[in-house]
């Protein structure tokens, strides 16, 4: 049961990442890092850094 919940949350996280990452100039295949428990946090951190760079321009 826990594996099914993990799979559902992983899929629900990968789908938005596939849509968002190209806007930040990151390859969409990095969305697969969401499979790793802290991969989502790392991706969000990288996206925040890219957003700061875009706002400075």
Helices and strands as residue ranges (DSSP letters): H 2-20, G 21-24, G 28-35, H 39-56
